């Protein structure tokens, strides 16, 4: 594991969450809801001799790979369900489908057991959500109804719920005034001076994968596979546009242009108002991980979760802004951040009419400048011990990278606004290291690295596929200290077809919030689902958020006491 001596003070280190797919981070000083501070990030100079001795004697028993239809946990861990698809959060609203990223902001810094839980709802399975069976029809598009699409639009976006821990159980506070849904039908403004496709206010957010929290205590949610719902606009070599139809055919009922989606979205937890940040570019945002510089300017790291796409960084030119500034894209071979700036890049001026078009077509602009094609950059987190940036590269079967890796970015002189860096592989996936397809990353209060896997349900446990040894998706931890330092240890196994996403530690480090996403995703017949988790009476699989607690988490976080 990393052993560099570079250190970041508690005041200086202010990183935010990113992935999807996940994105829990340490609880930095600004992670609160209504003012105050929470547990700060930690550095190597805070580790006491006694705590180091505790870690040296900590015994971690790895959970074996399993294909069992259940959420299995390593010895020393327990879980309970906080909320699941269809649960009421108020008299008028229910919890959405396929929960992904989670984050928690305490309402009072003195009470880490009462706060707001934000949860992304990434996409839907029509078989469960709208009772529509694509397999039933030769031309399913002809049989879709507006009522079905409306139900699907309601079930994506995100949920804000107030949760409290009472007697060791986290529960939703029903009908709390702050409980609300953000959906694909919620109006939200564009944080930009130019309209996009004639609009400055657009309708809804969807494809919400990972996210984070801003220093001003609002939620960040990221639109990833946006083309599944309203399609995409593609351009040929003559710059002629063609509409590519969506997977779910929403554009047949609502004439919303694809260009209104694929952005980083900010949600105000107090009133549910939302805005889309155009300056951060348009692509399949897996996450958005923020860092606040000493002068209050913001650096935002974000990846494009698609084969052969890119890693980006936005540097604001004004304090607290996600609008004024420059978007850069990475050339990892040369270690350079390339400015996606229409004014200063002749290649962009020749291809695009203005900066707005550059941002809308960021993928094309990045390739024009020579950005490095990567293997599905997903979650991005900042290491609290070294200050380096970790990026999950999930896989790229087209390049025979079946198991992915974790990329490490070392910014020059440790400056997050540097325009040069060094890139290297931190850890490669595969049987030798015991994991495949890394997705979400999270650091606990002791700096241990937690990771989830993202093996596709269509490849999981399939003979002839390279993923057989890993069985179901899992949650892993990589200790940073003690005799197990550097080992990849499986601590949870997901139900069948499911993916574990959105890990986020409570401010006191004693609870890990985690999403169980799309159990039973490969189901073809609702009467015979491939998973029955969480084992409700109707036997229908349901995505859910769980709270993981136990002696193991307590011991792993021994270093959080300064």
Secondary structure as GFF3:
##gff-version 3
##sequence-region A 1 562
A	DSSP	three_ten_helix	44	46	.	.	.	ID=ss1
A	DSSP	alpha_helix	49	56	.	.	.	ID=ss2
A	DSSP	beta_strand	72	73	.	.	.	ID=ss3
A	DSSP	beta_strand	78	84	.	.	.	ID=ss4
A	DSSP	beta_strand	99	108	.	.	.	ID=ss5
A	DSSP	beta_strand	111	121	.	.	.	ID=ss6
A	DSSP	alpha_helix	126	129	.	.	.	ID=ss7
A	DSSP	three_ten_helix	134	136	.	.	.	ID=ss8
A	DSSP	three_ten_helix	140	143	.	.	.	ID=ss9
A	DSSP	alpha_helix	146	154	.	.	.	ID=ss10
A	DSSP	beta_strand	157	166	.	.	.	ID=ss11
A	DSSP	beta_strand	169	172	.	.	.	ID=ss12
A	DSSP	beta_strand	180	182	.	.	.	ID=ss13
A	DSSP	beta_strand	187	190	.	.	.	ID=ss14
A	DSSP	beta_strand	201	203	.	.	.	ID=ss15
A	DSSP	beta_strand	208	213	.	.	.	ID=ss16
A	DSSP	beta_strand	219	223	.	.	.	ID=ss17
A	DSSP	alpha_helix	227	230	.	.	.	ID=ss18
A	DSSP	beta_strand	232	235	.	.	.	ID=ss19
A	DSSP	beta_strand	241	244	.	.	.	ID=ss20
A	DSSP	three_ten_helix	250	252	.	.	.	ID=ss21
A	DSSP	three_ten_helix	258	260	.	.	.	ID=ss22
A	DSSP	beta_strand	264	267	.	.	.	ID=ss23
A	DSSP	beta_strand	274	277	.	.	.	ID=ss24
A	DSSP	three_ten_helix	278	280	.	.	.	ID=ss25
A	DSSP	beta_strand	289	292	.	.	.	ID=ss26
A	DSSP	beta_strand	298	303	.	.	.	ID=ss27
A	DSSP	beta_strand	307	309	.	.	.	ID=ss28
A	DSSP	beta_strand	311	316	.	.	.	ID=ss29
A	DSSP	beta_strand	325	331	.	.	.	ID=ss30
A	DSSP	beta_strand	336	339	.	.	.	ID=ss31
A	DSSP	alpha_helix	346	351	.	.	.	ID=ss32
A	DSSP	alpha_helix	355	360	.	.	.	ID=ss33
A	DSSP	alpha_helix	362	368	.	.	.	ID=ss34
A	DSSP	beta_strand	374	375	.	.	.	ID=ss35
A	DSSP	beta_strand	377	382	.	.	.	ID=ss36
A	DSSP	beta_strand	389	393	.	.	.	ID=ss37
A	DSSP	three_ten_helix	397	399	.	.	.	ID=ss38
A	DSSP	beta_strand	405	411	.	.	.	ID=ss39
A	DSSP	three_ten_helix	412	414	.	.	.	ID=ss40
A	DSSP	beta_strand	421	428	.	.	.	ID=ss41
A	DSSP	beta_strand	438	443	.	.	.	ID=ss42
A	DSSP	beta_strand	449	453	.	.	.	ID=ss43
A	DSSP	three_ten_helix	468	470	.	.	.	ID=ss44
A	DSSP	beta_strand	474	478	.	.	.	ID=ss45
A	DSSP	beta_strand	489	493	.	.	.	ID=ss46
A	DSSP	beta_strand	499	505	.	.	.	ID=ss47
A	DSSP	beta_strand	512	517	.	.	.	ID=ss48
A	DSSP	three_ten_helix	526	528	.	.	.	ID=ss49
A	DSSP	beta_strand	544	549	.	.	.	ID=ss50
A	DSSP	alpha_helix	551	556	.	.	.	ID=ss51
A	DSSP	three_ten_helix	558	560	.	.	.	ID=ss52
###
